[in-house]
Amino acid sequence: ESLSESRVDCPPLCRSLGTLQPEAMLLWLTLALLWSTTCWAEQIYGSGGGQYFSTSPDYDNDITGIQLSIGDSDVIKSIQLRYGSSWSKSHGVQGGKTQEFLLRPGEHIVAVYGTHTFYLRHLVVYTDQKRSASFGREVGNRFSEIPGEHRKVLTGIFGQHKLLGITGIGFQWDDPREELTTVLTTTFWHRLK
């Protein structure tokens, strides 16, 4: 009887918080998990599976080149990016015929198109200087991606690979480093004057 009396004396807000606390915590946890997967998940094109890879961010240099290795049956075996004058680690598996596309100074990759079956089969990169490079052979399911915001450029790649080659690929977009460096340097020198 004393327990029921204490419930009567407790204000409604206190009672509802006390009885709903586990449910409220579960709701908040569920919402947090749902929010995090939709905000942080990036699209991977392809069947996926296998070992995950991602290029390391380069905060000083823009992408200045891309190199892919194409194996038998036009399967893309590996991919590599060039930042400034240095090539990143090669992602994927060894072997195949290498194809390379070097960007001009101030040129950026602004869109990609490709196809995949169980493996990545075809990739085309488009630049802001109206040039493109095609790797592999167009067969399978199509995909294309452009950055979600104006003036964003390709800054990295990620994906997965198995025994024969790349099974999935995704693209990271951000502001060009060259432009950002110019703005920061100009701002810095103007403040010194």
C-alpha positions in Angstrom: 0.0 0.0 0.0 2.8 2.4 0.7 4.2 1.7 -2.8 0.9 2.8 -4.4 0.8 5.9 -2.3 4.3 6.9 -3.4 3.2 6.5 -7.1 0.3 8.8 -6.4 2.5 11.4 -4.9 5.0 11.3 -7.7 4.3 13.9 -10.4 3.2 12.5 -13.9 6.5 13.6 -15.4 8.5 11.7 -12.9 6.4 8.6 -13.3 6.6 8.6 -17.1 10.4 9.1 -17.1 10.8 6.4 -14.5 8.6 3.9 -16.4 9.8 4.7 -19.9 13.5 5.1 -19.2 14.5 1.7 -20.7 12.2 2.2 -23.6 13.4 5.7 -24.2 17.0 4.6 -24.1 16.3 1.8 -26.6 14.5 4.3 -28.9 17.5 6.7 -28.7 19.9 3.9 -29.4 17.9 2.8 -32.4 17.6 6.3 -33.8 21.3 6.9 -33.3 22.2 3.7 -35.1 19.8 4.4 -38.0 21.1 8.0 -38.3 24.7 6.9 -38.2 24.3 4.3 -41.0 22.4 6.7 -43.3 24.8 9.7 -42.7 28.1 7.8 -42.7 27.5 5.0 -45.1 28.9 5.6 -48.6 27.7 3.8 -51.7 29.7 0.8 -52.9 29.0 -0.3 -56.5 29.3 -4.0 -57.3 28.6 -7.3 -55.7 31.1 -6.6 -52.9 32.7 -9.1 -50.6 36.3 -9.9 -49.8 38.9 -7.7 -48.3 38.1 -4.0 -47.7 40.4 -1.2 -49.0 40.5 2.5 -48.8 43.0 5.1 -50.0 44.7 7.1 -47.3 43.5 10.7 -47.2 46.0 13.2 -48.6 45.3 16.6 -47.1 48.0 18.4 -49.2 47.6 17.2 -52.7 44.9 16.6 -55.3 44.6 13.4 -57.3 46.9 13.8 -60.3 46.5 10.4 -61.9 44.7 7.0 -61.8 46.1 3.6 -62.8 44.1 0.3 -63.2 45.2 -3.2 -64.0 42.9 -5.2 -66.2 43.0 -9.0 -66.2 41.6 -11.8 -68.3 37.9 -11.4 -69.2 38.3 -7.6 -68.6 38.1 -7.9 -64.9 39.6 -4.9 -63.1 42.2 -6.4 -60.8 43.6 -3.3 -59.0 43.4 0.4 -58.8 45.9 3.1 -57.7 45.7 6.9 -57.3 48.4 9.4 -57.7 48.4 12.4 -55.3 50.8 15.2 -56.3 53.9 13.3 -57.6 53.5 10.1 -55.5 51.4 7.0 -56.3 49.3 5.6 -53.5 49.4 1.9 -52.5 47.8 -0.3 -55.2 44.5 -1.8 -54.0 43.3 -5.1 -55.3 45.3 -8.1 -56.6 48.5 -8.3 -58.6 48.6 -9.0 -62.3 47.0 -7.8 -65.5 47.7 -5.1 -68.0 48.3 -1.7 -66.5 46.5 1.4 -67.9 47.3 4.9 -66.7 45.6 8.3 -67.0 47.5 11.4 -65.8 45.7 14.7 -65.1 46.9 18.1 -66.2 47.8 20.7 -63.6 44.6 22.0 -62.1 42.5 19.2 -63.6 40.2 17.2 -61.4 38.0 14.1 -61.7 34.4 15.2 -61.3 32.3 12.1 -62.3 32.7 8.4 -62.8 30.8 5.7 -64.7 31.3 2.0 -64.7 29.9 -1.5 -65.0 30.2 -4.6 -62.8 29.2 -8.2 -62.8 30.7 -10.2 -59.8 33.8 -8.0 -60.4 34.3 -4.5 -61.5 34.6 -4.6 -65.3 34.6 -1.1 -66.6 35.4 2.4 -65.2 35.3 5.8 -66.9 36.5 8.9 -65.2 35.5 12.4 -66.4 37.4 15.6 -65.6 36.5 19.3 -65.3 38.6 19.9 -68.4 36.2 17.8 -70.5 38.5 14.9 -70.8 37.8 11.2 -69.9 39.6 7.9 -69.6 38.1 4.5 -70.1 39.4 1.3 -68.5 38.2 -2.2 -69.1 35.2 -3.3 -71.2 31.5 -2.2 -70.7 29.6 -5.3 -69.6 27.2 -5.9 -66.7 25.3 -3.6 -64.4 25.8 0.1 -64.9 26.5 2.7 -62.2 27.5 6.4 -62.3 28.3 8.9 -59.6 28.8 12.6 -59.4 29.5 14.6 -56.2 26.5 15.6 -54.2 27.6 19.3 -54.1 28.9 21.7 -56.7 32.7 22.1 -57.1 33.5 18.8 -55.3 36.1 16.5 -56.8 37.3 13.0 -56.4 39.6 12.8 -53.4 39.7 9.0 -52.7 38.3 5.6 -53.3 37.3 2.6 -51.2 35.9 -0.9 -51.9 36.5 -4.6 -51.7 38.4 -7.2 -53.6 38.7 -11.0 -53.8 41.0 -13.5 -55.5 40.4 -12.3 -59.1 39.9 -8.6 -58.7 37.8 -5.7 -57.3 34.3 -6.7 -56.3 33.0 -3.3 -55.2 34.1 0.3 -55.4 33.0 3.6 -53.9 34.1 7.2 -54.3 35.0 10.0 -51.8 34.3 13.6 -52.9 35.6 16.8 -51.3 36.8 20.3 -52.1 40.0 20.5 -54.3 43.1 20.7 -52.2 44.8 23.1 -54.6 42.0 25.6 -54.4 41.8 25.2 -50.6 45.6 25.8 -50.3 45.4 28.9 -52.5 42.5 30.3 -50.4 44.3 29.6 -47.1 47.6 31.1 -48.4 45.9 34.2 -49.8 44.0 34.7 -46.5 47.2 34.2 -44.5 49.2 36.8 -46.5 46.4 39.3 -46.4 46.3 39.1 -42.6 50.0 39.7 -42.4 49.8 43.0 -44.3 
